[in-house]
Structure formats: C-alpha cells, structure tokens
Amino acid sequence: MKLRNVSLLSMAVGLMVACGGPVPEDGAEAATQEAELTTCGYVSGPESYNSAEEACEMARHFAPNFCSGLGGVQSINRFCLYTDGPPWQASVRVCCNQ
C-alpha cells in the first residue's frame, strides 16, 4: 500500500516537472495579462439589404456601437461575412480596447 502511494507521488512529481509545474500566482503578471485582454464580437446591420456590399457597409457602420462602453474600437476586420441573398445580411468582427 505504501509502495503504491510512493509510486503515485513520484508519477505526480514527474508530470509536474514534465508539464512545467504549477503556475505561479504573481499578482502583477495576472494584472498585466488581464489588461491585455480584449473583447471581440461579430456585428451586423439591423436589417437585410439589397446587396452584399450594402450589407457589409452597414455592418461596418454599426461596429463601433458594439465597443461604445468598452473603451472604443481597437480593430475592425476588413473581411465581411455575408449570406446568400437577396435579401442580404452581413457581419464583421470587431475588437474593443477592453
């Protein structure tokens, strides 16, 4: 029984060494990592449109509203995802500063 416990303990230590051990809980490092996090999402226009171009344009127009309470827009992806239409609907990926 004791040999089994020793065996399990040595296996656990071996896994910790192989996997890099436990993550240190450094408050400053955690705060830095949290500050680097951003909120991203897909935004679409509120309606359907007559062309894919119009649908993408309106999605880009409404993208900043998504980030209004999150520190403003960090980036808006230049690629637009749209449905086969008509009617057309589209969305763009937007990331905020927070």
Secondary structure per residue as TSV (DSSP state, phi and psi in degrees):
chain	resnum	aa	ss	phi	psi
A	1	M	-	360.0	-46.1
A	2	K	H	-67.4	-36.1
A	3	L	H	-62.8	-37.3
A	4	R	H	-64.9	-43.2
A	5	N	H	-62.8	-41.5
A	6	V	H	-64.1	-40.7
A	7	S	H	-63.3	-44.4
A	8	L	H	-65.2	-39.4
A	9	L	H	-64.8	-43.9
A	10	S	H	-66.6	-34.6
A	11	M	H	-66.9	-40.6
A	12	A	H	-65.0	-42.3
A	13	V	H	-64.1	-41.3
A	14	G	H	-61.1	-41.2
A	15	L	H	-66.6	-39.2
A	16	M	H	-64.3	-39.9
A	17	V	H	-68.7	-43.5
A	18	A	H	-66.2	-34.7
A	19	C	T	-94.7	3.6
A	20	G	T	95.6	3.1
A	21	G	-	74.6	-176.9
A	22	P	S	-70.9	152.4
A	23	V	-	-77.3	126.9
A	24	P	-	-68.4	141.1
A	25	E	-	-96.3	81.2
A	26	D	-	-95.0	117.7
A	27	G	H	-61.0	-40.2
A	28	A	H	-67.2	-41.1
A	29	E	H	-66.2	-41.8
A	30	A	H	-63.8	-39.3
A	31	A	H	-66.1	-38.4
A	32	T	H	-65.4	-44.8
A	33	Q	H	-63.5	-39.2
A	34	E	H	-65.7	-37.4
A	35	A	H	-67.0	-27.0
A	36	E	H	-81.3	-11.4
A	37	L	-	-69.2	142.9
A	38	T	-	-128.3	157.1
A	39	T	-	-100.1	127.9
A	40	C	E	-126.8	154.1
A	41	G	E	-165.9	173.2
A	42	Y	E	-103.5	131.8
A	43	V	E	-120.7	137.0
A	44	S	E	-127.1	163.4
A	45	G	-	-69.8	158.2
A	46	P	S	-75.8	-6.5
A	47	E	S	-133.8	-176.4
A	48	S	-	-102.3	155.7
A	49	Y	B	-128.9	171.5
A	50	N	S	-83.4	-14.6
A	51	S	S	-147.8	159.9
A	52	A	H	-65.2	-38.0
A	53	E	H	-62.1	-44.2
A	54	E	H	-65.4	-40.9
A	55	A	H	-63.4	-41.5
A	56	C	H	-67.6	-40.3
A	57	E	H	-61.2	-42.4
A	58	M	H	-70.8	-35.1
A	59	A	H	-62.7	-42.4
A	60	R	H	-66.3	-34.2
A	61	H	H	-63.9	-40.5
A	62	F	H	-88.0	-8.3
A	63	A	H	-57.8	-43.2
A	64	P	H	-61.0	-26.4
A	65	N	H	-61.9	-32.2
A	66	F	H	-61.2	-35.5
A	67	C	T	-99.1	10.3
A	68	S	T	-59.5	-35.9
A	69	G	T	-101.5	10.3
A	70	L	T	-121.4	34.0
A	71	G	T	82.8	11.9
A	72	G	S	87.8	177.6
A	73	V	E	-83.4	130.2
A	74	Q	E	-90.2	-45.4
A	75	S	E	-158.9	151.2
A	76	I	E	-124.0	123.5
A	77	N	E	-63.1	139.2
A	78	R	E	-76.9	-16.8
A	79	F	E	-84.8	141.9
A	80	C	E	-120.4	132.9
A	81	L	E	-98.4	127.1
A	82	Y	E	-137.3	157.6
A	83	T	-	-86.1	161.0
A	84	D	S	-73.0	135.0
A	85	G	S	-136.3	-166.5
A	86	P	S	-77.9	160.4
A	87	P	S	-71.9	155.1
A	88	W	B	-102.2	140.5
A	89	Q	-	-132.7	147.0
A	90	A	E	-144.7	161.2
A	91	S	E	-145.9	153.2
A	92	V	E	-128.3	152.3
A	93	R	E	-89.1	129.5
A	94	V	E	-127.8	138.9
A	95	C	E	-118.3	139.7
A	96	C	E	-101.2	166.6
A	97	N	-	-72.3	-18.2
A	98	Q	-	-115.8	360.0
